[in-house]
Amino acid sequence: MPKAKIFDIIPPSEEIKEKPTFEKKLEKPVERIPQKKPSPFWQKPLLIVGGLASVALLSYILIEPKAEIEVWPETETGSFKTQVTVLSSIFIPDFTEFQLPGEKIQTENVASREFSSTGTKSKSIKARGTITVYNAYTTSPQTFVAKTRFVSSDGKLFRAPQRIIVPGAHYEGGKLVPGEVAAEVEADQPGEEYNIGSTTFSIPGLAGTASYTTIYAKSFEPMTGGATEKTSQVTQEDLDKAEEILTAEALSGSRQALEKVLSSQDYVLVVGATSEKIIDIIPLAEKGQEVDKFLFQVKAASQALVFKESDLKELAKSYLESQIPAGKNWQENSLAFSYSVESLDLAAGEIVLNLDVSAKIYSMVDENSLKESVKNKKPDEIKKVIGQIAGVERFQIELWPFWVKASSEDVERITIKLRLD
């Protein structure tokens, strides 16, 4: 059995019998000491300066410098002259021979219109009809020559255009039956007054003979067609005026058609390189024709010898490049050219042009050689290098970042910009 310890047998004192409870109020409130919040890093100057210095040092060590050099070369305007021949006999440009293909373009136009006749003509028509001629005089046939006269009961004179043979009379049952025959007659004069009705006709040529009253004629239908009127007539002046008007219209129409074709392409048409002609004149009436209106038609053609502006421009460029001295180049957008006609032969299909070509010419700069010459050099050294290059008017150097003192050793980080402005 273990031995008893002293604190196991001594009873607890009165002071520790009563333990404080949480319900017991403190006589004095406890004072709390406020805690300080940590300051943000940007309020610590030393920390900021140290960080920036670290970034700057790191950038200085890691960032590779760059260099940009702008160079303005010396420029001048170069002007050159030559002659160019346009030929309709070739189909592709020959820049070495200064020849361009020409093209003959032809358009046609037909002008047609109705015109009024201005002439007048008096038109006289004789009345015509049929009569029956009777022979009650003799049993023998009676013959009357052409143009035999027949006079109506009201005195209108008609004539028989053809010879008339009237059969002789005959007896039937002891009664005499006249012989008869139908015949055409025409009024002796034109006019409506001869359009008479049915009537009896006598033959003036038999007057004073026994047969005057026994040989006669009758009409059973009216005479018709007699008239006197004015009609329109085509005159030579009408035909000449129609030709003049339509010739101008046909030529104008053919020119407009030609211009439309040329405007749809980049064709060049020089002054004098066109021709016009009348192909056909068709009057659809003739002089003296009795019509109120008549048709007239004229056909014209226009022809032009043209060439393409794009061909001339390419020839101008080729010629310019052949004239530029070695070591120089020309600015593409500065090309200008003009031309004038030296000679023109439409029949032969040939035009000779005087060509003037000009452009801005500048001294070339060997960019690769310049990069090698200025790598890892300070601005003063770069200026000295560029200053020794012939044909440079001015230049500008920019290093990056701003603190670098020299260009990069890597030529790929050096940019040369040629300025032609």
ABEGO torsion letter per residue (X at the ends): XBBBBAAAABBBBAAAABBBBAABBBABBBBBBBBBBBBBAAABAAAAAAAAAAAAAAAAAABBBBBBBBBBBBBBBBBBBBBBBBBAABABBBAAAGBBBBBBBBBBBBBBBBBBBABBBBBBBBBBBBBBBBBAABABBBBBBBGBBBBBAAGBBBBBABBBBBBBBBBBGGBBBBBBBBBBBBBABBEAAABBBBBBBBBAAABGBAAAAABBBBBABBBBGBBBBBBBBBBAAAAAAAAAAAAAAAAAAAAAAAAAAAAABABBBBBGABBBBBABBBBABBBGBBBABBBBBBBBBBBBBBBBAAAAAAAAAAAAAAABBBGBBBBAAABBBBBBBABBBAAAGBBBBBBBBBBBBBBBBBAAAAAAAABGBBAAAAAAAAAABBGBABBBBBBOBAABABBBABAAABBBBBBAX
